[in-house]
C-alpha cells in the first residue's frame, strides 16, 4: 500500500503520529490474536469432548433401541434454552446456561414403567447436545474474530508500518537535501558578494 504524502514538515509530523499509533496498537493486537487463538482451541476441545460424551451416552442406550420405538416423542419438548452473553477479547459470545423442558402429563399405568427414565435420558442427551452446539458456535465466532485480528496485525506489520517508515525516511532525505541545497546556494551567493567587494 503506497502511502500518499507531501514533502514537508507537516506531512512528516502526521506520518510520525500515524506510525506511533500503529506501533502502540500492534502489541495489543498481537496479544488479542494469541488470546483468541487459545480460546478457539479451548472451545473446539470442549465441543469435541461433549460430542464424545454424547456418543458414549448414545452407545450406552443402544440395547434399548427396540424400546425407543414405543416411546411417545410428544411427551417431552424443549420449552426454552437459557443463555447469557460473555465478552472474550472484545467478542460477544453466547454461553449456555440451561435448557427448560415441557413434559406432558401421561398415565403411569397406561405407559411402560421405563418412560420416566426415558424422559431423563432424553433430557440429559439434549442438554449435552445443546451445550456442544454452543461451544461450536463460540468457536466459530472467536475464529472469525481471530481471522479479522490476524488480518489487522498483518496489515500493520507487513504493510502500514513499513510504508510509514519508508515515507518518513523519504521526506527526511528530501528535507535534508533541500536544506543542503539552500546552504550551498547561500555560500555561493556569499562568495560572489565577497568577490564583488574585493574587486
HELIX and SHEET records of a PDB file:
HELIX    1   1 UNK A    9  UNK A   60  1                                  52    
HELIX    2   2 UNK A   62  UNK A   64  5                                   3    
HELIX    3   3 UNK A   65  UNK A   68  1                                   4    
HELIX    4   4 UNK A   73  UNK A   75  5                                   3    
HELIX    5   5 UNK A  115  UNK A  154  1                                  40    
HELIX    6   6 UNK A  155  UNK A  160  3                                   6    
HELIX    7   7 UNK A  161  UNK A  198  1                                  38    
SHEET    1   A 2 UNK A  76  UNK A  88  0                                        
SHEET    2   A 2 UNK A  91  UNK A 103 -1                                        
END                                                                             
